[in-house]
Amino acid sequence: MSREISAVALFSGGLDSMISMQLLREQGIKVYALNFNIGFGSNKDKSEYFKNAAKQVGAELVQINIARQFFDNILFKPKYGYGRFFNPCIDCHANMFSHAFSAMLELGASFAISGEVLGQRPKSQRKEAMDQVRKLVRSIGEDSKYDSILSRDGSDASKPRFLDELVLRPMSAKLLEESFPERAGWVERERLLGISGRSRNFQLSMVEKYGWKYHEKPGGGCLLTDTSVALKIKDMVAHREVVFEDIELFKVGRYMVLENGARCVVSRNEQESKKLDIENHAFMEKIEAKDVLGPIALIERNAKHEDKILAGRIVLSYAKTNTEGMYDIKIGDSLYTLSPYPREEVKKFLLMEM
């Protein structure tokens, strides 16, 4: 090759993206593993896992936070709609490619890859869905910042005409139209794969072949495909304007609809209490017991007084209290002395119980 070829990879942490990167590394291609935070990944900090997983295939990890941009531009207005839950997979994937190509320019890389397997997922990995992503990526490529890597009139055979031609899917490459990196000889097509369908047997055999210590089971990624998260978002959308700071309300805690319609979220453990301890939240105020060990809750600022008192009593019902006792609890800036709400009756306010 006349110049060093490198690629940026959409790296979810799963086996498909790992194998895709491995296939390129075996061809001597440098790979940047781009891991995007859209705000709805795991509730656990997986930075160390991503670092180790990328390292074992010889890729350089690059973590990019696009949560705010995803919330503002994609989550509530996807061009291609949602899957079974609140997952705008097609638009989300194209959006990741958009950021990947921006990173490609910054890193001086040559093309972008994805670990998609044809037919593996019903919403985002059908041939039709991949074509929809291709159309979105092509429109992204109309930005003048890509002029230097494209030959829009086709006069320079060393460059593709359209940005989507620089997308390579190594797992199913032999079943798809030849990409520009293959046509240009940057990548040997015969050393790529032609996998389709939902079977994971091949992927698991690769784990054994390479002796990988770090790998994830399939299906544990985006929380937008979680039933409870999707229901919470749909409920809040119907209730009021959703703001970026609401994301934690959907991901953790007991989500409740109170008697007068206020929404309240109560933490289930110390870790969730930390995540719900949000300062200057746009629509919510904090509730916490002052003299007993208990959870933190958030309730809407404009909730009726009766709902705030109810929420305070619910928090006490989950705290280390006696049912007949009276306890100090702070709701927003006000201090009250309340009795716990009967624990056995609390579940009627839980969204998932309705």
Summary of the structure (lengths in Angstrom):
residues: 354
radius of gyration: 24.3
end to end distance: 62.3
largest distance: 83.0
contacts: 1132
relative contact order: 0.11
helix: 42%
strand: 16%
